[in-house]
């Protein structure tokens, strides 16, 4: 999964790392040191680097706002993503998955007593093989199942068992419904189910990739990224790649709908890769990552946009990679993954900042 020099997965269980050509080198930041925002980053204050070394991404707050669960690859160029939890002040880093296979998309629920994540470990304990890029830039769709565990990683239970891709799982605000992406019906679609795996409901039905869904703060809406074939040739390419458990992410835009999937509508029409959407606490705006302003598509930044597609505003200006934003439950902070202030080339870390609206 590569865009620019290196881009591994946009929520497909692999960490994203982008190195922009010509981006200035920056000195590593010691633990506990706060860093200044880049010029133009008016929404961000008191930025703190939470992780150090390897690749760290998809950090999501606990309900209390005191912990963050995320996926971590110990070294930039080797190893598989595992699930870790860290305190929001950067202390207490610990692994909560079993260290086998590849994991993705952790999330807290049940008043922070339990976590969700997806893993390939029962299909194979080793890291999955990289995709065959003889057909160009494609993402692998691995053999992921969704698991639940106690917040310390114990009491592991399996929620899906269909041998397909089941991942990108998050929770409704009341903690009653899981929303996730699966290929169980032959396409990459969004589903919801109860936290025990019962009452499975398919939410999207259009041919194409639907993924990375989150509920709005009041639970009435969902937001996700989508890439739909536009021509017969596009459709043939998409279906052919799905049969090989891959997908080509040529174009992704942000969509919203009612929580049951009704009244689906496109929010962005920017071109390029627009992904990792998350609702602003006001429920009327969405923060997301995009490379639409990047020459050659190598740099990703965070943007805000209204749910009606108006009011597009750029949030980050680092020039390499900023993505996977999530607001704390009280809306006061933002956590995201970035290449800024890395200890080595192509490293991705979690950063947290006070949000200024």
C-alpha positions as CSV (number, residue, x, y, z in Angstrom):
1,X,0.0,0.0,0.0
2,X,2.0,3.0,-1.2
3,X,1.2,6.5,-2.2
4,X,4.3,8.6,-2.7
5,X,7.3,7.0,-1.2
6,X,5.4,4.8,1.3
7,X,1.7,4.5,2.2
8,X,0.7,1.3,3.9
9,X,-3.1,1.0,4.3
10,X,-5.7,3.7,4.9
11,X,-7.4,1.9,7.7
12,X,-6.9,-1.6,6.3
13,X,-4.9,-2.7,9.4
14,X,-1.7,-1.2,8.2
15,X,0.0,1.9,9.4
16,X,0.2,4.9,7.1
17,X,3.5,6.6,6.5
18,X,4.1,9.2,3.8
19,X,7.3,11.0,3.1
20,X,6.8,14.0,0.9
21,X,9.6,14.9,-1.6
22,X,11.4,18.0,-0.5
23,X,9.9,18.1,3.0
24,X,12.2,19.6,5.6
25,X,14.0,17.4,8.0
26,X,13.1,17.9,11.7
27,X,14.9,16.9,14.8
28,X,13.4,14.2,17.0
29,X,11.4,15.4,20.0
30,X,12.2,13.9,23.4
31,X,9.3,12.3,25.4
32,X,7.2,14.8,27.4
33,X,8.3,17.8,25.2
34,X,5.5,19.9,23.7
35,X,6.0,21.1,20.1
36,X,4.8,24.2,18.3
37,X,2.1,24.0,15.7
38,X,3.1,24.7,12.1
39,X,2.2,28.1,10.7
40,X,-1.5,28.2,10.0
41,X,-2.5,25.5,12.5
42,X,-4.7,27.8,14.5
43,X,-6.9,25.0,15.8
44,X,-4.1,23.2,17.6
45,X,-2.4,24.3,20.8
46,X,-0.1,22.5,23.3
47,X,0.8,19.7,20.9
48,X,2.4,16.7,22.6
49,X,4.1,13.7,20.9
50,X,2.7,10.6,22.6
51,X,4.7,7.8,20.9
52,X,8.3,7.3,19.9
53,X,9.7,5.0,17.3
54,X,8.2,2.6,14.8
55,X,4.8,3.3,13.2
56,X,1.8,4.3,15.3
57,X,-1.6,5.2,13.9
58,X,-5.4,5.1,14.3
59,X,-5.4,6.3,17.9
60,X,-9.0,6.5,19.4
61,X,-10.0,7.9,22.8
62,X,-11.6,5.9,25.5
63,X,-15.0,7.1,26.8
64,X,-13.3,8.7,29.7
65,X,-10.8,10.5,27.4
66,X,-8.0,9.3,29.6
67,X,-6.7,6.5,27.4
68,X,-6.1,5.9,23.7
69,X,-6.0,2.6,21.9
70,X,-4.0,2.4,18.7
71,X,-2.1,0.1,16.4
72,X,1.7,0.0,16.6
73,X,4.4,-1.5,14.4
74,X,7.6,-1.6,16.5
75,X,9.9,-0.8,13.6
76,X,9.3,1.3,10.6
77,X,10.2,-1.3,8.0
78,X,9.4,-4.6,9.7
79,X,6.9,-6.4,11.9
80,X,3.1,-6.3,12.1
81,X,0.7,-3.9,13.7
82,X,-0.5,-4.9,17.2
83,X,-2.9,-3.1,19.5
84,X,-1.6,-0.9,22.3
85,X,-3.1,1.3,24.9
86,X,-1.5,4.5,26.2
87,X,-2.6,7.1,28.7
88,X,-3.6,10.4,27.1
89,X,-0.6,12.0,28.9
90,X,1.8,9.6,27.1
91,X,2.5,7.3,30.1
92,X,1.5,3.6,30.6
93,X,2.2,2.2,27.1
94,X,1.2,-1.5,27.0
95,X,0.3,-4.1,24.3
96,X,-3.2,-5.5,24.6
97,X,-3.3,-7.9,21.6
98,X,-1.5,-11.3,21.5
99,X,1.4,-10.4,19.2
100,X,0.4,-12.7,16.5
101,X,-0.8,-11.9,12.9
102,X,-1.8,-8.4,12.1
103,X,-4.4,-6.3,14.0
104,X,-6.2,-3.1,13.1
105,X,-8.8,-0.6,14.3
106,X,-9.1,-0.8,18.1
107,X,-11.9,0.8,20.0
108,X,-13.1,1.1,23.6
109,X,-16.6,0.3,24.7
110,X,-18.6,-0.9,27.8
111,X,-17.5,2.2,29.8
112,X,-13.9,1.4,28.9
113,X,-14.1,-2.1,30.4
114,X,-13.7,-3.8,27.0
115,X,-12.1,-3.2,23.6
116,X,-12.7,-4.2,20.0
117,X,-10.2,-4.9,17.3
118,X,-9.7,-7.0,14.2
119,X,-6.9,-9.6,13.7
120,X,-5.6,-12.2,11.3
121,X,-4.0,-14.3,14.0
122,X,-6.4,-17.3,13.7
123,X,-5.9,-17.4,9.9
124,X,-2.1,-17.3,10.3
125,X,0.2,-16.3,13.2
126,X,2.8,-14.8,10.9
127,X,2.5,-11.4,9.3
128,X,0.4,-11.5,6.1
129,X,2.4,-11.4,2.9
130,X,2.5,-8.0,1.1
131,X,0.2,-7.5,-1.9
132,X,1.3,-8.3,-5.5
133,X,1.9,-4.9,-7.1
134,X,2.1,-6.2,-10.6
135,X,-1.3,-4.8,-11.2
136,X,-0.3,-1.4,-9.8
137,X,-0.9,0.2,-6.5
138,X,-3.4,-2.0,-4.5
139,X,-4.4,-2.6,-0.9
140,X,-4.6,-6.1,0.5
141,X,-7.9,-7.2,2.0
142,X,-6.7,-9.7,4.6
143,X,-8.5,-12.5,6.6
144,X,-9.6,-10.3,9.5
145,X,-12.1,-11.3,12.1
146,X,-13.4,-8.9,14.8
147,X,-12.6,-9.7,18.5
148,X,-13.5,-8.3,21.8
149,X,-11.4,-8.4,25.0
150,X,-11.2,-6.9,28.4
151,X,-9.3,-3.6,28.4
152,X,-6.1,-5.4,29.5
153,X,-6.3,-7.8,26.6
154,X,-7.6,-10.8,28.6
155,X,-10.9,-12.6,28.0
156,X,-10.5,-12.6,24.2
157,X,-13.8,-13.5,22.3
158,X,-14.5,-13.8,18.6
159,X,-17.5,-11.8,17.2
160,X,-17.3,-12.6,13.5
161,X,-16.4,-16.0,11.9
162,X,-16.8,-15.9,8.2
163,X,-13.3,-16.1,6.8
164,X,-13.5,-12.8,4.9
165,X,-12.4,-9.2,5.7
166,X,-14.1,-7.9,8.9
167,X,-12.5,-4.8,10.2
168,X,-12.7,-1.0,10.7
169,X,-15.0,-1.5,13.6
170,X,-16.2,1.4,15.8
171,X,-19.1,1.9,18.3
172,X,-22.3,3.9,18.5
173,X,-22.2,6.6,21.2
174,X,-24.5,4.6,23.4
175,X,-22.2,1.5,23.0
176,X,-25.0,-0.7,21.7
177,X,-24.0,-1.1,18.0
178,X,-20.8,-2.0,16.2
179,X,-20.3,-0.5,12.7
180,X,-17.7,-2.2,10.5
181,X,-16.7,-3.0,7.0
182,X,-16.8,-6.6,5.6
183,X,-16.6,-8.6,2.4
184,X,-19.0,-11.3,3.7
185,X,-21.4,-10.6,0.8
186,X,-18.8,-10.3,-1.8
187,X,-18.3,-6.5,-1.8
188,X,-16.7,-4.0,0.6
189,X,-19.8,-2.8,2.5
190,X,-20.7,-1.4,5.9
191,X,-22.6,-3.4,8.4
192,X,-23.9,-2.9,12.0
193,X,-24.5,-5.5,14.7
194,X,-25.1,-5.7,18.4
195,X,-22.0,-5.8,20.6
196,X,-22.5,-9.6,21.0
197,X,-22.5,-10.1,17.2
198,X,-26.3,-10.6,16.9
199,X,-28.7,-8.6,14.7
200,X,-26.4,-8.2,11.7
201,X,-27.6,-5.4,9.3
202,X,-26.1,-4.4,6.0
203,X,-26.0,-0.6,5.7
204,X,-24.5,0.0,2.3
205,X,-25.3,-1.8,-1.0
206,X,-23.6,0.2,-3.8
207,X,-20.8,-1.6,-5.7
208,X,-17.5,-0.2,-4.5
209,X,-15.5,0.3,-1.3
210,X,-17.3,1.6,1.7
211,X,-15.3,1.8,4.9
212,X,-13.9,3.6,7.9
213,X,-17.4,4.5,9.3
214,X,-18.1,6.4,12.5
215,X,-21.3,7.5,14.2
216,X,-22.2,11.1,14.8
217,X,-22.1,12.3,18.4
218,X,-25.9,11.8,18.8
219,X,-25.8,8.5,16.9
220,X,-28.3,9.7,14.3
221,X,-25.8,9.7,11.4
222,X,-22.8,7.9,10.1
223,X,-19.8,9.1,8.0
224,X,-17.5,7.0,5.9
225,X,-15.1,7.0,3.0
226,X,-16.2,5.5,-0.3
227,X,-14.7,4.7,-3.7
228,X,-17.3,3.7,-6.4
229,X,-16.5,2.5,-9.9
230,X,-17.6,5.0,-12.5
231,X,-17.3,3.0,-15.8
232,X,-17.7,-0.6,-16.9
233,X,-13.9,-0.9,-17.0
234,X,-13.7,0.5,-13.5
235,X,-16.3,-2.1,-12.3
236,X,-14.5,-5.0,-14.0
237,X,-11.2,-3.9,-12.4
238,X,-12.8,-3.6,-9.0
239,X,-14.5,-6.9,-9.1
240,X,-11.4,-8.7,-10.5
241,X,-9.2,-7.3,-7.7
242,X,-11.8,-8.2,-5.0
243,X,-11.5,-11.8,-6.2
244,X,-7.8,-11.6,-5.4
245,X,-8.6,-9.9,-2.0
246,X,-7.2,-6.5,-3.1
247,X,-8.7,-3.2,-3.9
248,X,-7.3,-0.2,-5.9
249,X,-7.8,3.1,-3.9
250,X,-7.7,5.4,-6.9
251,X,-10.3,7.8,-5.6
252,X,-12.0,8.1,-2.2
253,X,-14.6,10.7,-1.1
254,X,-16.4,11.4,2.2
255,X,-20.1,10.3,2.5
256,X,-22.7,10.7,5.2
257,X,-26.1,9.0,5.8
258,X,-28.6,8.3,8.4
259,X,-27.5,5.7,10.9
260,X,-29.5,3.0,9.0
261,X,-27.9,3.9,5.7
262,X,-30.8,5.9,4.3
263,X,-30.4,9.3,2.7
264,X,-26.8,8.6,1.7
265,X,-25.1,11.6,0.2
266,X,-21.6,12.6,-0.9
267,X,-20.0,15.3,1.2
268,X,-16.6,15.9,-0.7
269,X,-15.8,16.1,-4.4
270,X,-12.2,16.9,-4.1
271,X,-10.4,14.2,-6.0
272,X,-7.5,12.1,-4.7
273,X,-7.7,10.2,-1.5
274,X,-10.1,11.6,1.1
275,X,-10.4,9.3,4.2
276,X,-10.3,8.9,8.0
277,X,-13.4,11.0,8.6
278,X,-14.7,11.8,12.1
279,X,-17.5,14.0,13.2
280,X,-16.7,17.3,14.9
281,X,-18.4,17.4,18.4
282,X,-21.0,19.8,17.0
283,X,-22.3,17.1,14.7
284,X,-22.4,19.5,11.8
285,X,-18.8,19.3,10.6
286,X,-16.4,16.5,9.7
287,X,-12.6,16.3,10.1
288,X,-10.8,14.1,7.6
289,X,-7.5,13.6,5.8
290,X,-6.9,14.4,2.2
291,X,-4.1,14.8,-0.4
292,X,-6.2,16.8,-2.9
293,X,-4.0,19.8,-2.6
294,X,-0.8,17.9,-2.8
295,X,1.2,17.9,-6.1
296,X,1.7,14.3,-6.9
297,X,-0.6,13.2,-4.0
298,X,2.3,12.7,-1.5
299,X,1.3,15.0,1.3
300,X,-1.8,14.5,3.4
301,X,-3.3,17.1,5.7
302,X,-6.3,17.4,7.9
303,X,-9.4,19.4,6.8
304,X,-12.8,20.4,8.2
305,X,-15.9,20.4,6.1
306,X,-19.7,20.9,6.8
307,X,-21.9,17.8,6.5
308,X,-23.4,19.6,3.5
309,X,-20.0,19.9,1.8
310,X,-19.6,23.6,2.5
311,X,-17.0,25.5,4.5
312,X,-13.9,23.5,3.7
313,X,-11.0,24.5,6.0
314,X,-7.5,23.2,6.2
315,X,-6.4,22.3,9.7
316,X,-2.8,21.0,9.4
317,X,0.2,22.3,7.4
318,X,3.1,20.0,8.1
319,X,3.8,18.9,4.5
320,X,4.2,15.2,5.0
321,X,1.4,13.1,6.6
322,X,-1.3,14.0,9.0
323,X,-4.3,11.6,9.4
324,X,-6.6,9.5,11.6
325,X,-8.0,12.4,13.6
326,X,-10.3,11.8,16.6
327,X,-11.8,14.3,19.0
328,X,-11.9,13.5,22.7
329,X,-15.4,12.8,24.1
330,X,-15.6,16.3,25.6
331,X,-14.3,17.9,22.3
332,X,-11.4,19.6,24.0
333,X,-8.6,17.6,22.4
334,X,-7.6,16.1,19.1
335,X,-5.4,13.0,18.6
336,X,-4.0,12.2,15.2
337,X,-1.1,10.4,13.5
338,X,1.7,12.4,11.9
339,X,5.2,12.1,10.4
340,X,6.2,15.3,12.1
341,X,9.2,15.2,14.4
342,X,10.2,11.6,13.7
343,X,13.2,9.9,15.1
344,X,13.9,8.3,11.7
345,X,12.7,8.7,8.1
346,X,9.2,7.5,7.4
347,X,8.2,7.1,11.1
348,X,4.6,7.8,12.2
349,X,3.6,8.8,15.7
350,X,0.6,9.8,17.6
351,X,0.2,13.5,18.6
352,X,-2.4,15.1,20.9
353,X,-3.4,18.8,21.1
354,X,-5.8,21.1,22.7
355,X,-8.5,21.9,20.1
356,X,-9.3,25.6,19.6
357,X,-12.5,26.3,17.8
